């Protein structure tokens, strides 16, 4: 189980931290960047965690490709996670620009 934390990561800025970072059980997403980048980053970091936890040995470019493809399918079909998926019959109430 991962905790997902949305906060300003600018105070932690370094070359290896862009829009998100992770530890063994937490994913941090920078809440000061636009929503689309936050969502893309979250999917990417989830796949990174799965890759590490299950020792899949995926290359970073493969993780990036998979996370980009998943994000594209979700956003183009206006799908999302969480409460909205139940209340809105699998559709979010917002559209991406």
C-alpha positions as CSV (number, residue, x, y, z in Angstrom):
1,X,0.0,0.0,0.0
2,X,1.4,3.4,-1.0
3,X,0.6,6.7,0.6
4,X,0.2,9.5,-2.0
5,X,1.1,13.0,-0.8
6,X,0.4,16.1,-2.8
7,X,2.6,19.0,-1.7
8,X,5.0,21.7,-2.9
9,X,8.2,19.9,-3.8
10,X,10.1,23.0,-4.8
11,X,11.8,23.1,-1.4
12,X,13.1,19.6,-2.3
13,X,14.2,20.5,-5.8
14,X,17.2,18.7,-7.2
15,X,18.2,17.1,-10.5
16,X,16.5,13.8,-9.5
17,X,13.2,15.3,-8.3
18,X,11.0,16.8,-10.9
19,X,7.2,16.5,-10.5
20,X,7.4,13.6,-8.1
21,X,9.4,11.4,-5.9
22,X,9.0,8.2,-4.0
23,X,10.2,6.1,-1.1
24,X,9.5,2.5,-0.2
25,X,5.9,3.3,0.8
26,X,5.1,6.9,-0.3
27,X,4.7,8.9,-3.5
28,X,5.0,12.7,-3.4
29,X,3.5,14.7,-6.2
30,X,4.2,18.4,-6.6
31,X,0.9,20.2,-6.2
32,X,2.2,23.4,-7.6
33,X,2.4,22.1,-11.2
34,X,-0.6,21.8,-13.5
35,X,-3.1,19.0,-12.9
36,X,-2.2,17.1,-16.1
37,X,1.5,16.8,-15.2
38,X,0.5,15.8,-11.6
39,X,-1.7,12.9,-13.0
40,X,1.0,11.8,-15.5
41,X,3.6,11.8,-12.8
42,X,1.4,9.8,-10.4
43,X,0.9,7.1,-13.0
44,X,4.6,7.0,-13.7
45,X,5.6,6.8,-10.0
46,X,3.0,4.0,-9.4
47,X,4.6,2.0,-12.2
48,X,8.0,2.8,-10.8
49,X,6.9,1.4,-7.4
50,X,5.5,-1.8,-9.0
51,X,8.7,-2.2,-10.9
52,X,10.7,-2.0,-7.7
53,X,8.4,-4.1,-5.5
54,X,8.1,-6.9,-7.9
55,X,11.6,-6.7,-9.2
56,X,10.5,-6.5,-12.8
57,X,13.7,-4.9,-13.9
58,X,12.0,-2.6,-16.4
59,X,14.0,0.1,-18.1
60,X,13.0,3.7,-17.3
61,X,12.1,4.3,-20.9
62,X,9.7,1.4,-20.8
63,X,8.1,2.7,-17.6
64,X,7.8,6.1,-19.3
65,X,6.2,4.6,-22.4
66,X,3.7,2.5,-20.4
67,X,2.7,5.4,-18.1
68,X,2.3,7.7,-21.0
69,X,0.0,5.2,-22.8
70,X,-2.1,4.6,-19.7
71,X,-2.5,8.3,-19.1
72,X,-3.5,8.8,-22.7
73,X,-6.2,6.1,-22.5
74,X,-7.5,7.5,-19.2
75,X,-7.5,11.1,-20.2
76,X,-8.9,10.7,-23.7
77,X,-11.8,8.6,-22.3
78,X,-12.3,11.0,-19.5
79,X,-11.6,8.3,-16.9
80,X,-10.2,8.8,-13.5
81,X,-9.5,7.2,-10.1
82,X,-11.2,7.5,-6.7
83,X,-14.6,8.8,-5.7
84,X,-15.5,10.1,-9.1
85,X,-15.3,6.6,-10.7
86,X,-18.2,5.4,-8.5
87,X,-20.3,8.6,-8.4
88,X,-20.0,9.4,-12.1
89,X,-20.3,5.9,-13.6
90,X,-16.6,5.6,-14.5
91,X,-16.4,9.1,-15.9
92,X,-14.7,12.2,-14.4
93,X,-16.5,15.5,-14.4
94,X,-13.6,17.3,-15.9
95,X,-11.9,17.3,-19.3
96,X,-8.2,17.9,-20.0
97,X,-7.2,20.8,-22.2
